Amino acid sequence: MLLDKLQKRQLIIQLNRILDVGLSVLSYILAYYIKAYFLPLNYSGLGAAPDYIIISLFIVIIWFILLTYTNTDSPTSQKLTDLYSDIIKVVSAGIIILVLLLFLLKIKDVSRLFLGIFYILNIVILMISKAIIYWSNKKLKQSDYNKCNILIIGSKERAVGAINLINSMKEQYNIIGCLDIKKDRVGKTVKDDIKVIGIVDEIQTLIIKEVVDEVIFAMPMYQIDNIEAYIHLIELMGIKVRIFPDWHIHSLFYEPKVAQVYFDELNGIPSMVLSSTSNRHRDLLVKLFSDYMISGIMLILLSPFLAIIAVIIKIVSPGPVLFKQERVGLNGRLFNVYKFRTMVKDAEKKLEELKALNEADGPAFKIKNDPRIIPVIGKILRKTSLDELPQLFNVFRGEMSLIGPRPPLPSEVAQYNVWHRRRLSMKPGITCIWQIQPNRNDLSFDQWMDLDLEYIDNWSLKLDVEIFFRTIFVMLLGHGR
């Protein structure tokens, strides 16, 4: 079932509230260890009584109630200064209520210095969190990378209505152009700056050439010859199809092979949608939120370890620490993926010399004992997949997900069959079903594609969690190459 705007907003608020409470507990734990172990001797240490675990439970309850009645759990709809003011009020009120509760329950000997450290840490950590969310959201809105790119079928009255509707939501959508059934309409302006960029027969070429997330049929179905074939092609490529109301919709006798069919509203206008990816939007929103939160936390926690790897690479091999390479993301979006460099500096130039030794079928390239790999450290990083860790930056930037099909090279995508392109219908990930196969390096290209499409067709949060923990197990066993 699809979420409407109100439901999405409520879910975002709930997730932010949970994050705020979690960060408040983290502040409490940090304050405990600072007071117990890291202050000068005169101020260090905490007694066995009172029970600080019980006090932490009080904090969870008090902070959750206070956050429920404030605007701090909606950090994208306020000014940052107002958010900071609300955070100070919430934490101050929380401390006062906590002290009163401890007094009423006659819980004595709670360190006032400890509470003071917790108070300051809580405010600072929540402010940093809100600033990251606020500026990330602002950057996402300004970036075309995260907009939904739409191709409209039609160029008459209904198409004009669709353009007006979509242009009212420019922060979320971008119109590539319109297709018509008549060649003499090509090049003509439909509305504003939106033109007819081709005919319906050219739709496959246009989807391959452009980044298309959704195709909207905004003309009577009966006017398009062989309409079922066009919809099947779009479905096969993993692109969402939206059909605006049409009194002749009964003429469309099409049974989707992969896509799910449901009815949806686009800014209040009812439409029929065929989607080859999951329509569990609530779960997808949780996945998106988790990607940002987990990647951010992992980057902070792993930063010392990442720095050590970087220093080792720099010592043993001349050249940059990170390897940057253009890859293909969601529905054909191009971005630079980051890895720790595990090959010699001029590895890309030597690729042509080694292509005859390729052991993989299809457009992918893989060989055992690749001579370009840096001795020892390069092999260790590849076998344990630790070279993939810098892609946490790609996840935090919204270009990738933690779990999803691996991002292919543009040269590989250029050789895809039509059905292969459906693997681009979900955001690429650091790890996936293929990554956790014990014999992953021996799988054929089509088997690899089948595993990615199996992931897309059966996606769930439970599956993502399973892949995440199985990936850790595979990394420990060193199945990489």
N, C-alpha and C positions, 0 to 999 in steps of 0.2 A: 504493500500500500504506500502510495506517495505521500510525502509530507507537504502540507501547504506552508506558506510563509510564516504563519503564527507558530506552527509546530516546529519548524526549523529553528526559529528564534528561541523558543522555549528549550529545545534540546541544547543549543549553543550556551544558553544561560546556565543550564544544569551542569554541563561539562565544565564551564568556567568556575562554577561554584565548588565543584569537586576538586578542581585544580587548586583553588584558593585555600580550601581546607587542608589539602595535602601539603601545600607549601608552608602553611602555618604550623603543621605538625613537624615538618622538616626544620623550621626555624626553632621550634621547641627543642628538638633533638640536638641541633647545633649549639644552642644556648647551654644545654645540659653539659655537653662535652667541653665547651669553652670554660664554663664555671668549674667543672670538676677537675680538669687536667691542664688547661693552657694559660691560666692567669698566674700572676706572681704569687709566691708562696703565701703571703699574708691574706690573699683573697681567694686562693684556689681551694677546691674541695667541696663536697656536698655530703650531708649526713645520710644515714640509712633511712631515717624518717624525716619528712613524711614520704608516702608512696608517690613518686613522681609519675608513675604509669597511670594511676588513678586521676591525677591532675591533668594529664594529657587527654584523657577521655572527656573530662569537663570542657577542655578547650575545643575539642571536636564538636561537641553539642552546642556550646555557646556561640562559637564562630559560625557554625552552619546556620543557626537561627538568625544571627545578626546579618549575615550575608544574604539571606533570603529576603530581607526587607530593605536592602540597599541596591544601588545601581552599579556596584563594583563588579558584578558578574556579567555585565554587558559592556566590555571595554572598547568596543568599536563604535559605539553610538554616542560617546561623550568627548568633551575636551580632556586632554591629558591632565591639565591642572585640576579640573573638577574631580577626576578619578583619584588623584593623589590626595585631595582634600577628604574624599569619602573614605579612602583607605585609613588615613590617620584617625578619622572619627570612629570607624568600625573597630580598629585595634585598640584605641583608647577606651571605648565603651566595653570592649571584651575584657580588658585588664581590670577595669573597675568592677564589672560583674563577677569576674573570677575571684578577686580579693574579697568581695562581699560574701560570696559562696563559701570560700575557705573559712571566713570568720564565723558564719552561721553554722557550719559543720564542725567548728572547733578544730580545724586542721592547722596545727601550729608549726613553727620553725621552718616555714618556706622561705628560702633565701630571697631577700628583696633585690639583691644584686642580680641574681639569676633571672628574676622577673623583668628587671630593667634591661638585661641583655636580650631576653626573648622579645620584649616590646620593640626594641630598636631593630633587631634582625627581621622580625615579622614585617615591619613597615618597609624596610629596605628591600627585602626579597619580593614582597607583593608589588612594590613600585616597579622593580626591574621587570617582573613578569608582565605587568600591564603595559609597560612601555614596549616590550618586545611584541606583544600581541597587537597593540595599537599601530605601531609602525609597520609591522609585517602586513597587517590588513590593508593599510593605506597603500603600501607598495604593490600588493596584489591587485587592488582596484585600478591602479595606474598602469599596470602591465597588461599588454595585449596577450601575453603568453597564457594567462589563466581565463581569458574570455572564451565563451562558447561561439565557435565560428559556424555560421549558418549559410546554407545554399538554398535559395528559394526556387521552386519549380512554378513558373507562371510569371506573367508580366502585366496582367490587367488589374481590374478593380480589386479582386481578392488579394493579389500580391501587394498592391499599394497598402491595403489594410494591414497585412502582415508586417510590412516595412514600418509603418507608423507605430504598430504595437511594439516591435523589437527595438526601434529607436528610442522608445520611452524607457528602455532598460539598458542604456548604452554601457553602463558599468559592468554588465554581465554578458552582453551579447555583441557580436560583430557580424555584419552581413557581408559575405564575399561578393555576392551578385545574384542575378536571376538567370534561369534557363527557360527557353521557350520552345515550342514545337515548330516554329517557323523561322527559317534562316533570315528573312528580311527584317526581323525584329532585333537581330544581334547588333549591339552597339548603341541601341536607343536607351534613353534614360527612363526608368520606371518611376522613380520618386527620389527627390533630393539628389544625392550623388550615386545612387544605386542604378547600375546599368544591366542590360541583358548581355551576359558574357559568353553565351554559347547556346547550343540547342540540346535537347534532352538526350539525343543519341551520343553526345560527347561526355556524358556524366562520369563514366569510368575514368577517362583521361583526366578530367577536372579533379576528381577525388584524389587521384594519385599525385597530381601536380600541386594541389592546394591542401592546406590543413582544414579539413571539414569534420565538424563534430556532429552536425545534425542537418538533415535535408527536410525541408518543409514543402509539402505539396499544397500550393495555394491556387489551384485551378481545378475545374471539374474533372473528375477521374475519367469520364467517358471520352474526353477529348484527347487523351493520351493513348495511342496505339500500343498494345502489348505492355500495359502498365505493370502486370504481374512480374514480367521479366526485369524491369527496372528496379522494382522494390526488392526482388530476390537478390539482385546484384548488390544493392546498397546494404542489405542485411548481411550478405556473405562477407562484405568488407568490414563489418562491425560498426557501421555508422547508424546512428539513431534516425528513424523516420517518423515525422510528425505530419498528420493529415488534418487540415482544418475542415470544419463542417462542410459537407457536400451532400445535397439531396440525392445525388446519384451514387452514393457510396455503396449501395446494394449491388452495383455493377462490378465491384471489386471482389472477385472470388479468389482470394489469395490466402493460402495456409502457410504461415511462417515455418521454416525448417529449423531455425535456431532461436529467433527473436521471441520475446514475450510481448503480448499485446495488452495494452491497458489504456484507460481514458484519463486524461490529464488536463490541467488548465494552464495556459500560458498568459499570465497577467489577466486572469478572469475569462479568457476565451477558451471554451472547451475544444479539445482535439484528441484524435486517436494517435497513439504512439506505438511504434515497433522498436524495441530496444534489445540489442544482442548482449548487453551487460546487465548486471543485477539492477532491479528496480527497488531494492531495499534501501531507500535513500537515508533512512535513519541510521542504519548500520554503516553505510558509506560515509556519512558525516562523522560518525565515531572513528572510523578508520582514518579519515583526514585529520581529525583532531589529535588522534594518537600518533600519527606520523610526525606532526610538528612537535608535540610534547616529548615523545620518546627520543627523537633524533636530537633535540636540544639538550636533554638531560645526558644522553650518551656522549655528545660532543664535549660537554663540561667534564664528566667523570673520566672519560678516556683521554683527555687532552695530554696528561703527562706521558701516557703510553704511546700516543701518536707522535709526540715530540721525540721520544727515544727512537722509534722506528725511523723517523725522518733523519735524525743525526746519523744513524747507522748507514742508511742508504747514501747519504752525502759523503761519508768517510770511504765507503768501499767502491763507489762508482761516480765518476765525474758527470755533471749534468743536474737537471732539476730534480727535486724530491718527488714532486707530483707529476703524473702523466695525465695530460688533458687531451680528450678526443671527442670529436663531434659525434653524437648519437641521435637516434630518432626516438621521440617520446610519444605522448598521447596523440593519436590520430595524425601522426606525421610531423609534430612539432620538433624542431631541431634545438639541441642544447649541448653544452659541453659537460661530459661526465668526468669525474676526477677519481684517480686511483693512485696508490703509491707506485712509483715507477719500479718495475721488476725486471725490465729489460735494458740493454745497453742504450746509450744515448741516440744512436742512429738506427734503431730497430725498424722504424717504418720504411726506411730506404732499403733495408735488406729483405723486406717482405717479398719483393718481386723475385729474388733469387731462390726463395724457399717455396713458392707457390706450387711447384711441381711435386713437392713432398706432402702436400695437404692430405690429411687422413680423414677429413670430414667431407660428407657429401653435401650438395646444395651450396648456397652462397657463403656459409661459415668457413673459417679457417682454423684448423687445429692440427698440431703435430706433437708427438711425444719427444721429450728431450730437445726442446727448441733451443738451438745454439745461441739465441739472442738473450736468453735469460741470465741475469746477474748471478754468478755463483753463490751458493749457500743462502744468503738473505733473500734473493729473488725467488728461489725455489721454496723456501720456508713460507714466505708470504703468500705464494700462489697455492701451495698445498693446503694451507690453513684458511685461505680466502681472506686473510687480514689485509691484503692489498685493496680490498673493496671498501674498507672503513671510511676513507675520505668521501665516499658517496653519501654519507650522512649529511654533508653540506648540501648536496643536491636535493635530498629529502627535505631539509629545513627550508630550502628555497622554493619548494613546491614543484620541482621538475620531476621528482621521482617519489616513489612510495617505499616503505620498508619492505613490503611484500608485493610482488607483481612480476610479470614477464620481464626477462632481462632486456635492456635497451639495445637494439641492433645498430649496426653501422648503416649509413645511407647507401653504401655500395651493396649491402646485403638486401636492403628493402627494395632497391631497384630491380632485383632479380626475383622478388616474391611473386608467387601465383596469387590470384585474386583471393583465395580462401586463406592464404597466409596473413593477409593484411588485417584480419580480424583480431590478431594478437596485439595490434596497436590500439585497440578500443579501450584498454585499461592502462592507467598510468604505469610506466615501467618500475620495477623494484630492484632492490639490492639482492634479494634472494627470492626463490620461487620453487615450484614443484621439481623442475629440472635440476636445480641446484642441490637438492637433497637426495637425488638418486645415487646409490652406491656406484652404479656403472654409467654415470652421466656422460663421461668422456667417450663412451663407446656407442652412444645412441645416435641413430641416423637423424638427419635434419628434419624429416617429416615426423619422426617420433618426438623430437624436441617440440615441434610446433603443436603436435597433438596434446602434449602435456600442458602447454601454455593455454590452449583452448579449453582443455578440461578444467583448468583453474578458473578461467573466466566464467564458464558455464555453471560451475558448482561453487562459486565464491561465497564465503561466509566469514564472519569474524572468527568463528571457531577454527576454520581452516587456516586462517592467517596466524592465529596463535600456535597451532600445531606446527606449521612450517617454520615459524620463528624459533621455537625451541628445538626442532629437529635440525635446523641450520647450525645452532650452537654445537650440537652433538657431532654433526658432520665436520665442523671446523676442528673440533678436538681430535677426530680420527684422521684428519688430513687427507680427504679424498680429492682435493683439487689438483690441477695440473698447470 
